[in-house]
């Protein structure tokens, strides 16, 4: 048969990964099983973990951090 993608294939491919800042860290949503890295503005890794749930909180220092979820674009976040 023809491997023609259907409209629901495209929907499944859309990532719903979200990064939300919380007090003392960042919350990563919908990234279960992916590696999440948190770095400071100097590029130093301050946290790196494989998240086990779709709602994971990762401690991070106050200030601007760069959060990278495996397979996603890096996101800047400001931790209070």
Secondary structure, DSSP 8 states (H G I E B T S, - for coil): ------HHHHHHHS---EEEEETTEEEEES-TTSEEEEEETTS-EEEEEE--SSEEEEE--SEEEEEEETTS--EEEEE-
